[in-house]
Amino acid sequence: MAVPQIALMNGTREPMTIPQLGLGTARMSDEDTQQLVRVAFDVGYRSIDTAASYENEVGVGRGFRDSGLAREQAFISTKLRGSEQGFDSAKKALDASLDRLGVDYVDLYLIHWPLPRLGKYIESWNAMEELLAEGKTRAIGVSNFMAEHLERLAQNSSTVPAVNQIELHPREPQRLQRADDAARGIVTEAWSPLGNAGDLLQEPALRKIAEKYQKSPVQVVLRWHMQQGIVTFPKASTRARLEQNLEVFDFELGPDDLAAISSLENGWRVNGQDPRHYEEF
């Protein structure tokens, strides 16, 4: 079934959308990424999320070229790593990412972490505004930014981030940050949408809902994201799992289902990665 498109603000007059469901590629080698991206495009995915720090942009680019798709048929996102934050270094970093991906532009370029101790995300953002104007990216955004970081960005720039990609799953639904994003006109994206899997998918509440709709717990959680308008990048390792992750548009969770999933919230974060303190270089 067709993946819904979410409208993005991109600082230009060009209308722009992003597929609501795409493929995440964290913690994958270039070789594995190349094979999986090619298969993902083959089964119907059109959006791929990577990052310089994942060290698999080469694999993403090769997988895209293997697909035979025209450039405008694919939505490719990547991210600025912490060690390359800064005005000049951020501009050079995207050039390097484009070279590794083998494309002339990306659709979305994100600051991966705010790294407040480093204190360079404002000048990095100013560089990204120039990259947007130069056409090297169609939109710019941030990842793991909290309200305080977004507010400082707003005070120093007139360009609103197109997206804020944050850890988001039933254990940590990020209600306050999603509300802040929405108030600013920022689309929320989810990383680790399945809570890094683990014991979340064994929750009796999810298993009961899955049985009710003859779906898997994974599909139930992804449907939970879809119904809230969240752009989501689940990982997958096989063609069958890629296909199953797309099969979430033929059912709808009811109010009781949503309430049951809400009961799973406990504030748990993957590896305790709190953006106020976490550092990634």
Buried (B, 14 or more C-beta within 10 A) or exposed (E): EEBBBBEBBBBEEEEBEBBBBBBBBBEBBBEBBBBBBBBBBBEBBBBBBBBBBBBBBBBBBBBBBBBEEEEEEBBBBBBBBBBBBBBEBBBEBBEEBBEBBEBEBBBBBBBBBBBBEBEBBBBBBBBBBEBBEEEBBBBBBBBBBBBEBBEBBEEEBEBBBBBBBBBBBBBBBBEEBBEBBEEBEBBBBBBBBBBBBEEBBEBEBBBEBBEBBEBBBBBBBBBBBBEBEBBBBBBBEEBEBBBBBBBBBEBEBEEEBEEBBEEBBEEBBBEEBEBEEBEBE
